[in-house]
Amino acid sequence: MLLKVDLIRNIILAISVLCFSYGLFHWGNGIGQFNFEALIKSIAQGLAIGHIYFWFQSKLHTNLKSGVFFSLVFIPAGIYFYAFFSVLPFLWFWLLLLIQFLLVFTYESRINWRRIPLLKNILIAVMWFIQLNLIPGLAGNMNLIFTPFLLFYFALSLQVDIEDIEVDNGKINTLAGMLGARNASFLVVFLLSLFSFYINLPWVWIMLTLLVIKLELRLPKGSYDLLLLFLGLYFMFL
């Protein structure tokens, strides 16, 4: 049952990232019509991020046969490399992937930066920025390399900690746990508002409404997916 829930949640995450990624291409390049190349890259981004988070949460790989294991690893990787085929010869592309791999590898072991509250949120924001902004930006979409997006990703990582605050309690210290759910929620609102100011978006009311609804109606975990989805849709229909 838990495996099914994790799978559904990460499919929703993948779709949200796909929408957000395609919206970024629209925002950065002013795409006025359907763009197949941007869509393929967005699908690859959604699949990569949804896949990684699914493996983090479910630990599925520990019970898989080797053939199935390699299929679940290499098929998504193949789609991703196909989408970014044009940048495979560049050293910076592999260096950025290596940085992300090292961060993922040391997530709960070695350095175990997951247990370091502020560092955790910063590194997660950096990974999202590398994946969704820096790599596509260096691949020919330079307008996507816009550092205020780090504020948005930091807010997302903090929102995840707020949603997991009861699960993490007594196990690991998080920034949300240190601040308390209420104060952390205010910080999320501040970060999203500051991000909107820097990026000149008149959509702050959307984020505030989502957060108020979450607090009042107690939406299930994964509300940060809605922020990705709505921002992606906003960019698409600018």
N, C-alpha and C positions, 0 to 999 in steps of 0.2 A: 504493500500500500504506500509506504513512504517512498519507495523507488518510483512509483507511478506519479506521486505528487511532485517529486523532484524533477521528473522528466517533463511534466506539464508546465511547471514553473519556468523551466529553462527553455522550453519551446516558446513560451510567451516572451521571455527575455530576448531570445534570438530574433523574433519577429520585431520586437521593439527596437533592438539595435539596428536591424535591417532598415527600418523606417527612419531612424535617426541618422544613420550613415548616408542614406540616399538624400535625406533632407540637407545634410551637411554639404554634399556635392552641389545641390541646388543653391544653397546659401553662398557657397564659396565661388561658384562659377556662373551663377545666374542662368542655370539650365532652364530654358523656356519650353522644352518639349521632352518627350521620353528619351532617355539616354541608356542604351543597352550596356555599355561598358561600366557606367556608374552603378547600374543595377547589379551586375555580376560581382563587382567589388563589394557592394553593400550586402549581398547574400553571403559572400565569403566572410565578411566581418561579423555578421550576425551568427553564422554557423560557428566561427572560431570562438567568439566570446561565450555564446550559449553552451558550447561543448566543454570549454574549460571549466566554467562554473558548475556544470553538471557533474564533472569528474571530481571537483573539489567536494561537493556536497554528498554525493552518493557513494563514493569509494567503489564504484562498480567494477573497476579494473581488477580488484583483488579476487573476484570470483569468475573471471572470464577465461575461456580457453584461448590459447595463443593466437589461433586463426582469427577469431572474432575480435580479440584485442587489437591486432594489427589492422584489421579492417576499419575499426572505429577510430584509429589514429590516422591512418594514411589516406583514407577517403576524404575526410574534411581537409587534411593538409594538402592533398592534391587539388581540391577545388580552390583553396586559398592561393596556392602557387600559380594555378592557371589564371586566376583573376589578376594577380600582380606579376604576370610573366615578364612584362616589359622592364621591371626593375630587378630581376634576379641577378644580373651581372654586377650590380653595384654593391660594394663592400658595406656601405652604410645600412642597407636593407638587412643584411645578415647580422650586422652588429646590433641593430635595434631588436631583432628577433632573439639574439643571444641574451641581451639585457633582460628581456621579458622572461625568457626561459629560466634564467638564474633567479629572478624574483619569484617565479612560480615554484621553482625547485626548493627555495629556502623559505617558502611560505610558512610551513609548520615544522621545519627541521633546520639543522645547521644554525643559521642566524636566528631563525624563528621570529622574523619581524612582525608576524601576526600578533604577537603578545606585547608589542611596543605601541601604545595607543596612538600618539600623534604620527609616528613614523608609518604605521600601518595605513592610515588614511592618506598620507602624502604619497606613498608608493603605489597604492591602488589608483589614485588620481593620475599619477605619472604613467602607469601602464595603460589606462584608458586613453590618455592623450597620445601616447606613442602609437597605439593601435588605430585609433579613429581619426587622428589629426596629423601626426607627424609623418607616418608612413605614406598615407595618401597625398599629403602635402608635398613631400619630396618626390613623389611619383608623378608630379606634374600639376598639382592643385595647391599651389603655394598659399592661397588665401585661407586655406584650412589651418595653417600654422598660426593660430591666434591664441595667445597664452591665457586670456580670460576663461577659456574652456576648462582650464585646470580648476577654477573655482566651482564650476558646475559639477565636475567629476568628484571633487572633494566633498561637495554637498551630497552627492549620490552615495558615496562610501559611508558618510556619517548617517544618512538616512537608513542604510542597511543595518548599521550598528544599533540604531534606535529600535528597529524592528526585531533585532536579535538580543535586545538588552536582557530579557529574562533568561534566555538560553545561556548567555555568556556569564551571567551573574554567578560569582563564586568559582569560575573556571579561568577566565582571562579578563584582564583590565582593558577596557576600550575607552576611547575619548567620550563616547556617549554615556558609558557607565560612570565615568568620573564627573561629568557635567550634570547627569540626571536627564531623564527623557525630555522633560519640559524645556530645560535650558538648551539642550542639544537641538530640539526642534526649532527654537528661536534662532539658533546659529545657522541651521539649514535655511530658514527663511532669509536671514541676512545674506548668506552666501549667494543664494539664488537671485536675490534682489540686486546685489552688487554685480553679479554676472550680467543680469539684464541691463543694468546701467552701462557697463562697459561695451556691451554688444549692441546697445541702442535698440532694445526690444521693448515694445509696449505691451508685453504679455505677462507682466508680473502678477496681475490679478488671477491668471490661470493657475500659477504655481501656488499662490496663497490660498485659492479656493480648494485646490487638491489637498493641501496640507491641513486646512481647517476641516474638510470632509473626513480626512483620515483620523483626526483627533476626535471628532464628534461621533462619527459612525463606526469607528474602529474597523477600517478596511483590513483585509488579510495582508500577510506579508507579500512584498513584491510591489508596493506602491511606487517605488522608484522607477519601475518599468514604465508606469504611466507618464512620468516626467519625460523619459526618453521618447515615448510614442507621441505625446502631444507636441513636444518641441520639434520632432521630425516632421510631423504633419504641418506645423506652423511654417517651417522653412519651405516645405514643398509648395504651399499655397500662398507664399508671399506675393 
